[in-house]
Amino acid sequence: MAGSTRQFIVFLIFLSSGSGGATKHLQSASEIIREQNSRWWGQQVANVGNQEEMASGQNAAHGQAEANEGKADSKATKEPATKGSFENEKEATTGGATTKWPGKSSPVKGKTGQASDTTSHSKIPELVETAQTERMNATFVTLARNSDVWEISRSIRQVEDRFNRRYHYDWVFLNDNDFDDQFIKVTTALVSGKTRYGKIASDHWSYPSFIDQEKAKEAREDYGRRKVIYGDSVSYRHMCRYESGFFFRHPLMMEYEWYWRVEPSIELFCDIGYDTFKFMADHGKKYSFVLSLYEYVETIPTLWDSVKKFIKAHPEHIAEDNSMSFLSDDGGNTYNHCHFWSNFEIGNLDWLRSDAYIDYFDTLDRDGGFFYERWGDAPVHSIAAGLTLNKSEIHFFNDIAYYHVPFTHCPTSEQDRIDLKCHCNPKDNFDWNGYSCTARFFDVNGIEKPKDTDKN
């Protein structure tokens, strides 16, 4: 049975089961589907390996082919500044198992400050046929295993055809094991920019010293007895913690200011004819999404308690014009479980490396909920954005039509779908479904909803 079919059947089973209410079942289903792409994280972390040398050869061949086509000169003008050659990158990536964190604060490399937001979340930026000569210091980033090569190839092809063939942005692949020759060859051939391959440091994929492992084991067993999806999984918890607090600290990621997260087997339905990274910078955005929904309640029973602890300890990090009303229905006393679906994110890495986010993550991490419960990275990222960023710094990409099993975002406007050469069915659009939090996002931000939302 194909993976996506199996996932959708699981989704239907949870929708139709009899206890807990429809909303709760949809929340659990969304977690199931998102977690399927993380099933490979059961492997033990080995010593940091050497893979940049192979990637360097592949990229060199790729570059030579472009030179033969007369493209090398134009591409060279678009390369972002990096800290060194591939040899230096290899040394930074494979020099040891421990990644040295240079401190909380990170210098601003571009237009990342707050700006008044005059941009409509539903208005489509003017399309351009060719890429601008100035590129942002940005990369795509994917966590993948070697056996994901064909699923991630599909995603890469989607991104390249709809967007990156114009801009040639880099792509960073991260793994807890060595990438094999086939994975590197296939992905390098598909990506129009530079491909880079990194291994996750063991201290970012293991139990912290302050975690009581016996208590964590008992919690997993309890979750298993209650049949909470992935409730008894150790590797899933490491994955969620890594995505929440460490992927942006990887040596390869430290060289970039912007990221776009891509997972295997996604689909993009519409052309993206402008630089999304530059759009974010020019309009003062630091985090963005395309789908939102409610989190599976049983996985985060004490998450909001830890969040309130952070708010009390660090009032200086709470943005003046924050999105508390998106996260809570009672002024912050309780969490309403709304979150942005994090398998798609375009965001600012300097924000994730800021004192505000690091203090937030450290507070949550110390409370142990990644191991004593089953906290996911989606609510962790969403709550951080909602509290530490101003409303104007969070963006909904209406024009990036996106699919990740089982949910679809498809632009509501028929004219937008025609202009953007979309092939999504508007009836599949999840935005205005009662289980989506996107309508709440529009209301909280005073944004006029698209016409005909009741017909989607």
Secondary structure, 3 states (H helix, E strand, C coil): CCHHHHHHHHHHHHHHCCCCCHHHHHHHHHHHHHHHCCHHHHCCCCCCCCCHHHHHHHHHHHHHHHHHCCCHHHHHCCCCCCCCCHHHHHHHHHCCCCCCCCCCCCCCCCCCCCCCCCCCCCCCCCCCCCCCCCCCCEEEEEECCHHHHHHHHHHHHHHHHHHHCCCCCEEEEEECCCCCHHHHHHHHHHCCCCEEEEECCHHHCCCCCCCCHHHHHHHHHHHHHCCCCCCCCHHHHHHHHHHHHCHHHCCCHHHCCEEEECCCCCEECCCCCCCHHHHHHHCCCCEEECCEEECCHHHCCCHHHHHHHHHHHCHHHCCCCCCHHHHCCCCCCCCCCEEECCCCEEEEHHHHCCHHHHHHHHHHHHHCHHHHCCCCHHHHHHHHHHHHCCHHHEEECCCCCEEECCEEECCCCHHHHHHCCCCCCHHHECCCCCCCCHHHHHHHCCCCCCCCHHHC
